[in-house]
Amino acid sequence: MQHYSESEHPVEHPVERPEERSVAISERIVLGCERCGEKLILLGLEDDWRASGHDVFECECGAELSFADRADEEAMLVKDLLRTVKVPNI
């Protein structure tokens, strides 16, 4: 009968999986900056943002954005699509 040390036959330990977490998002608000064209995406309801005291948001360029600066998402999708279309050289 042979005896093996743990270094020769290591004991396998079960792998722990990270806990999965998710958050349900009830609404997405897209604010558009007129100065630089950047889009700011807010997750959650407008009422919740207002209730927590957030009426004004700062764009990366420093401009202040409010809910009045809501971007037309359908128009944004069309613009994005047009940017991806290749126009042949004539």
C-alpha positions as a Markdown table, in Angstrom:
| # | Residue | x | y | z |
|---|---|---|---|---|
| 1 | Met | 0.0 | 0.0 | 0.0 |
| 2 | Gln | 1.5 | 3.3 | -1.1 |
| 3 | His | 0.9 | 6.6 | 0.7 |
| 4 | Tyr | 0.9 | 9.9 | -1.2 |
| 5 | Ser | 1.5 | 13.3 | 0.1 |
| 6 | Glu | -0.9 | 16.2 | -0.7 |
| 7 | Ser | 1.8 | 17.7 | -3.0 |
| 8 | Glu | 1.7 | 14.6 | -5.2 |
| 9 | His | -2.1 | 14.4 | -5.3 |
| 10 | Pro | -3.5 | 17.8 | -4.5 |
| 11 | Val | -7.0 | 18.0 | -3.1 |
| 12 | Glu | -9.5 | 19.6 | -5.4 |
| 13 | His | -11.5 | 22.5 | -3.9 |
| 14 | Pro | -14.9 | 23.5 | -5.3 |
| 15 | Val | -14.7 | 26.7 | -7.3 |
| 16 | Glu | -16.8 | 29.5 | -5.8 |
| 17 | Arg | -18.8 | 31.4 | -8.4 |
| 18 | Pro | -19.3 | 35.1 | -7.9 |
| 19 | Glu | -22.7 | 36.2 | -6.8 |
| 20 | Glu | -24.9 | 37.4 | -9.7 |
| 21 | Arg | -26.5 | 40.8 | -9.2 |
| 22 | Ser | -28.9 | 42.6 | -11.4 |
| 23 | Val | -31.0 | 45.7 | -11.2 |
| 24 | Ala | -34.3 | 46.2 | -13.0 |
| 25 | Ile | -34.3 | 49.4 | -15.0 |
| 26 | Ser | -37.7 | 51.1 | -15.3 |
| 27 | Glu | -36.7 | 53.8 | -17.8 |
| 28 | Arg | -33.9 | 55.2 | -19.7 |
| 29 | Ile | -33.6 | 59.0 | -20.3 |
| 30 | Val | -31.1 | 60.3 | -22.9 |
| 31 | Leu | -30.0 | 64.0 | -22.6 |
| 32 | Gly | -28.3 | 65.5 | -25.6 |
| 33 | Cys | -25.6 | 68.3 | -25.3 |
| 34 | Glu | -26.1 | 71.1 | -27.8 |
| 35 | Arg | -22.5 | 72.3 | -27.3 |
| 36 | Cys | -20.6 | 69.1 | -28.0 |
| 37 | Gly | -23.2 | 66.6 | -29.2 |
| 38 | Glu | -22.4 | 64.1 | -26.4 |
| 39 | Lys | -25.3 | 62.0 | -25.0 |
| 40 | Leu | -25.8 | 61.4 | -21.3 |
| 41 | Ile | -27.9 | 58.3 | -20.4 |
| 42 | Leu | -29.8 | 58.3 | -17.1 |
| 43 | Leu | -31.2 | 55.1 | -15.8 |
| 44 | Gly | -34.4 | 55.3 | -13.8 |
| 45 | Leu | -37.5 | 57.4 | -13.7 |
| 46 | Glu | -37.4 | 61.2 | -14.1 |
| 47 | Asp | -39.5 | 61.5 | -10.9 |
| 48 | Asp | -36.9 | 59.5 | -8.9 |
| 49 | Trp | -34.1 | 61.7 | -10.2 |
| 50 | Arg | -36.0 | 64.9 | -9.3 |
| 51 | Ala | -37.0 | 63.5 | -5.9 |
| 52 | Ser | -33.3 | 62.9 | -5.1 |
| 53 | Gly | -32.5 | 66.5 | -6.0 |
| 54 | His | -31.0 | 65.9 | -9.4 |
| 55 | Asp | -32.4 | 68.4 | -11.9 |
| 56 | Val | -29.2 | 69.5 | -13.6 |
| 57 | Phe | -26.4 | 67.2 | -14.9 |
| 58 | Glu | -23.0 | 68.1 | -16.2 |
| 59 | Cys | -21.8 | 67.1 | -19.6 |
| 60 | Glu | -18.1 | 66.1 | -20.1 |
| 61 | Cys | -17.6 | 69.5 | -21.9 |
| 62 | Gly | -18.9 | 71.3 | -18.8 |
| 63 | Ala | -22.3 | 72.3 | -20.2 |
| 64 | Glu | -25.3 | 71.9 | -17.8 |
| 65 | Leu | -28.0 | 69.6 | -19.0 |
| 66 | Ser | -31.6 | 69.3 | -17.7 |
| 67 | Phe | -34.6 | 67.2 | -18.5 |
| 68 | Ala | -35.5 | 69.8 | -21.1 |
| 69 | Asp | -32.4 | 68.6 | -23.1 |
| 70 | Arg | -34.0 | 65.2 | -23.7 |
| 71 | Ala | -32.6 | 63.8 | -27.0 |
| 72 | Asp | -35.0 | 62.4 | -29.6 |
| 73 | Glu | -33.9 | 58.8 | -29.5 |
| 74 | Glu | -35.5 | 57.9 | -32.9 |
| 75 | Ala | -33.6 | 60.7 | -34.6 |
| 76 | Met | -30.4 | 59.6 | -32.8 |
| 77 | Leu | -30.8 | 56.1 | -34.2 |
| 78 | Val | -31.3 | 57.4 | -37.7 |
| 79 | Lys | -28.1 | 59.6 | -37.4 |
| 80 | Asp | -26.1 | 56.6 | -36.1 |
| 81 | Leu | -27.4 | 54.5 | -39.0 |
| 82 | Leu | -26.5 | 57.1 | -41.6 |
| 83 | Arg | -22.9 | 57.3 | -40.1 |
| 84 | Thr | -22.4 | 53.6 | -40.8 |
| 85 | Val | -23.6 | 53.7 | -44.4 |
| 86 | Lys | -20.8 | 53.7 | -46.9 |
| 87 | Val | -21.2 | 56.0 | -49.8 |
| 88 | Pro | -19.5 | 54.7 | -53.0 |
| 89 | Asn | -17.0 | 57.1 | -54.6 |
| 90 | Ile | -18.3 | 58.3 | -57.9 |
